[in-house]
Amino acid sequence: QVQVVESGGGLVQAGGSLRLSCAASGTFFSINTMGWYRQAPGKQRELVAGITSGDSTNYADSVKGRFTISRDNAKNTVYLQMNSLKPEDTAVYYCKIEVVITTHQYQYWGPGTQVTVSS
């Protein structure tokens, strides 16, 4: 059983910053890719940023230069530092992790954390 829990969401004014955290717990051999997604009302869920086990990162064009993804493997945790927030960043942010259990890879999602940016 693997649990994934996000934290750090909230209400912030435009131009402000938030730091999201996502911690994985349970029984698994290792964690491969970790990523942050978001879903705004009436829109599809989209990738915000991802980071591989080798620390390679990728970002959505809309957040490049403003958001930074990082991970702490000792804590099984991934972070998303969000700066210069805009109202259009308002969404529920979800964490997805890919874990290896025995010889198979599985994906797990967190329940999401709300980020609201006021203008």
Secondary structure, DSSP 4 states (H G I P E B T S, - for coil): -EEEEEE--EEEETT--EEEEEEEEES-SEEEEEEEEEE-TTS--EEEEEE-TT--EEE-TTTTTTEEEEEEGGGTEEEEEE-S--GGG-EEEEEEEEEEETTEEEEEE---EEEEEE-
